[in-house]
Amino acid sequence: MSWVYLIVAGLFEIGWPLGLKLAQSSSRRITGTALAIVAMGISGVLLWLAQREIPMGTAYAVWTGIGAAGTFFAGIWLFGDATNLGRYLGVLLIIGGVVTLKLAH
């Protein structure tokens, strides 16, 4: 169950940068800020639960990896962030590291 907590925590980790990006617009400032705060809280609690059975370093690396890769793709899909081969390769390295940590556990 700890890995489920960790994966869901990583998905909520995507929510707070998304909320902060939305909060940059004056019409979405309150909604975006609220999304960021709620996502941070849920993500943190789920990470705490996951760390009961998963080593701290592994849990943190997986959590941030899911958040970083997910935020990268959300930025492209939702906000038209720039893409190039180097950025995609970097995200693939992050994903590869997360998968390696899971397999090594």
C-alpha positions, 0 to 999 in steps of 0.5 A, a space after each residue: 500500500 505504501 507504493 500506492 500512497 507514494 504514487 498518488 502523492 507524486 500525482 498531487 505533487 503536480 497540483 501545487 505548481 499547476 495551482 501556482 501557475 494558475 494563480 498568476 492570472 488575476 481571475 484565477 488567483 484564489 482558485 489557483 492558490 487554493 489548489 496549490 495549498 490543498 495539493 501540497 497538503 494531500 501530497 505531504 500526508 501521502 508521502 508521510 504515509 508512504 515513508 512508513 515502509 519505504 526508505 526516506 531517500 527512495 520515497 523522496 526521489 520517487 515523489 519528486 520525480 513523479 512531480 517533476 515529470 508530471 509538471 513538465 508534461 502538464 506545462 506542455 499540454 496546458 500552457 504550451 511550454 517549449 519542447 525539444 529533444 533535450 528536454 524530453 531526454 531529461 524527463 526520460 532520465 528522471 522517469 528511468 531513475 524513478 523506475 530503477 528505484 522502484 525495481 531496486 526496492 
